[in-house]
Amino acid sequence: LAKTFECPIVHETLDFTRKKANLREKGHKYARMLSGWAYSRFFELLNSICANRGIYVLSVNPRYSSLIGLVKYSRMYGLPSDEVAALVIARRGMRLSERLPSALTALVEVNSTKHVWHWWNKLNKLLQASAVVNRRHDYYSVSNWGFLVKLSARLSGGNTA
């Protein structure tokens, strides 16, 4: 498809070194799954084949791709979490920025001097502390993010009355 549409292949750079160091703690099934996956060999072959065919391969950082996809695109397009994460990775490959939606900027007090991932990190921490969004499926049903206003006020010690 990349050859047909004359576009690059974009993939995320994943690092499993920390996970592989903790294989004994996770159990045999998890260890077998992680060790059996030839991640580096796959990308060696992909780069080799694409170089022979004149296709550019771009590697991007996967940081917050699932969160960004779930918050910005899952409800908008009705796509599952893996597909919206792939959408975010493709947008990163096109060098597009993923700013917080305007409905959420007031919740984390966005300041333009910080990198955009700083604000996604703050939102991620707020969502992890929330009891409203605790499963990936919950991102489809969140109609407004007002519960985060109450949560952030409670966490910062403010009055929610």
C-alpha positions in Angstrom: 0.0 0.0 0.0 2.9 2.4 0.7 4.2 1.8 -2.8 0.8 2.2 -4.4 -0.1 5.4 -2.5 3.5 6.7 -2.5 3.6 7.4 1.2 6.0 6.4 4.0 5.4 3.7 6.6 5.2 5.1 10.1 5.7 2.9 13.2 6.1 3.5 16.9 9.5 2.8 18.6 8.8 0.4 21.5 11.4 -0.5 24.1 10.8 -3.7 26.0 14.1 -3.8 28.0 12.4 -2.9 31.4 9.6 -5.4 30.8 12.1 -8.1 29.9 14.0 -7.4 33.1 10.9 -8.2 35.1 9.9 -11.4 33.3 10.2 -13.6 36.4 7.6 -11.6 38.3 4.9 -11.7 35.6 4.7 -15.4 35.0 5.5 -17.9 32.4 2.8 -17.1 29.9 3.7 -13.4 29.8 7.4 -14.2 29.6 6.9 -16.5 26.6 4.7 -13.9 24.8 7.2 -11.1 25.3 10.3 -13.2 24.5 8.8 -14.9 21.5 8.0 -11.7 19.7 10.8 -10.9 17.3 10.3 -7.2 17.5 13.8 -6.0 16.4 14.0 -8.7 13.7 10.7 -7.6 12.2 11.8 -4.0 11.9 15.2 -5.1 10.4 13.3 -6.9 7.7 10.8 -4.1 7.2 13.6 -1.5 6.8 15.5 -3.7 4.4 12.5 -4.4 2.2 11.4 -0.8 2.2 14.9 0.4 1.4 15.0 -1.9 -1.7 11.6 -0.6 -2.8 12.3 3.1 -2.2 9.8 3.4 0.7 10.7 5.7 3.5 10.2 4.2 7.0 9.7 6.7 9.9 9.9 5.7 13.5 8.0 7.9 16.1 7.7 8.0 19.9 4.6 6.2 21.1 4.2 8.3 24.2 0.5 9.0 25.1 -0.7 7.8 21.7 -3.4 5.6 23.3 -4.6 8.4 25.6 -4.6 11.0 22.9 -6.5 8.7 20.6 -9.1 7.8 23.2 -9.6 11.4 24.4 -9.7 13.1 21.0 -10.8 10.5 18.4 -12.6 7.5 19.8 -15.9 9.2 20.4 -15.6 11.4 17.3 -15.0 8.5 14.9 -16.4 5.6 16.9 -13.2 3.7 16.6 -11.7 1.2 19.1 -8.6 2.2 21.1 -6.0 0.4 18.9 -7.2 2.1 15.8 -7.3 5.6 17.3 -3.7 5.0 18.7 -2.7 4.1 15.1 -4.3 7.3 13.9 -2.3 9.3 16.4 0.9 7.6 15.3 0.1 8.4 11.7 -0.5 12.0 12.6 2.9 12.1 14.4 4.4 10.8 11.2 2.9 13.7 9.4 4.5 16.0 12.0 1.1 17.2 13.3 0.8 18.3 16.9 -1.8 16.8 19.3 -2.9 19.6 21.6 -5.5 19.1 24.3 -9.1 19.6 23.2 -10.4 23.0 24.1 -12.9 21.5 26.6 -9.9 20.1 28.6 -7.5 23.0 28.5 -9.1 24.7 31.5 -8.8 21.5 33.6 -5.1 21.3 33.4 -4.4 25.1 33.2 -2.5 25.0 29.9 0.5 27.2 29.6 2.1 27.6 26.1 5.6 27.6 27.5 5.5 23.8 28.3 5.6 21.0 25.8 2.3 19.5 24.8 3.2 16.1 26.3 3.4 17.8 29.7 -0.3 18.5 29.6 -1.1 15.0 28.4 0.8 13.7 31.3 -1.2 15.9 33.7 -4.5 14.7 32.1 -3.4 11.1 32.3 -2.7 11.5 36.1 -6.2 13.1 36.5 -7.9 10.3 34.6 -6.0 7.6 36.6 -7.3 9.2 39.9 -10.8 9.4 38.5 -13.5 6.8 39.3 -15.6 7.8 36.3 -13.1 6.7 33.6 -11.6 3.4 34.6 -12.0 1.3 31.5 -11.2 2.1 27.8 -14.9 1.7 27.0 -15.7 4.6 29.3 -14.1 7.0 26.8 -17.0 6.5 24.4 -19.6 7.5 27.0 -18.0 10.6 28.5 -20.3 13.3 27.2 -18.6 16.1 29.0 -15.5 16.3 31.1 -17.1 18.2 34.1 -16.2 15.4 36.5 -12.6 16.3 36.0 -13.2 19.9 37.2 -14.5 18.5 40.4 -11.7 16.0 40.7 -8.9 18.5 40.0 -10.5 20.9 42.5 -10.6 18.2 45.1 -7.0 17.1 44.4 -5.7 20.6 44.6 -7.6 21.2 47.9 -10.2 23.6 46.5 -13.9 23.8 47.4 -16.2 21.9 45.0 -19.5 23.4 46.4 
